[in-house]
Amino acid sequence: MAEVEFTPTSLIIHIRGADQFFALRSQLEVPLEHVASVDVSPPEARTIWHGLRVVGTNLPGVITAGRFINHGEWAFWDVHDPDKAIAIHLRDEHYAKVVIGVDDPPAAAKAIGDAIKRSA
């Protein structure tokens, strides 16, 4: 599971618990101006294929965590339950998207949208 935090100019994603081990990462920080959009319950979270796993873990139906390449684009994943997933689409960043599991997907997506509006 992941948690989101905001600074006036950044979105910080904290990877919690054992997921740090599976994803080989403890946090990501992205400028808010590089967040293009956020999707709640993205369809790709329900598929088995997330791309070529470069670093991390992919046990379908259990956990997808780490760095993947799909169609030439990098993505970071930390998802256990597709119903709790959000996809954060980025521009001008190493990752084209970040797909994470959060406690309350609609609230997290709204908070990210609100933070983007405040930083503009």
Secondary structure, DSSP 8 states (H G I E B T S, - for coil): -EEEEE-SSEEEEEE-TTHHHHHT-SEEEEEGGGEEEEEES-GGGGSS--SEEEEEEEETTTEEEEEEEETTEEEEEEES-GGGEEEEEESSSSEEEEEEE-S-HHHHHHHHHHHHHHH-
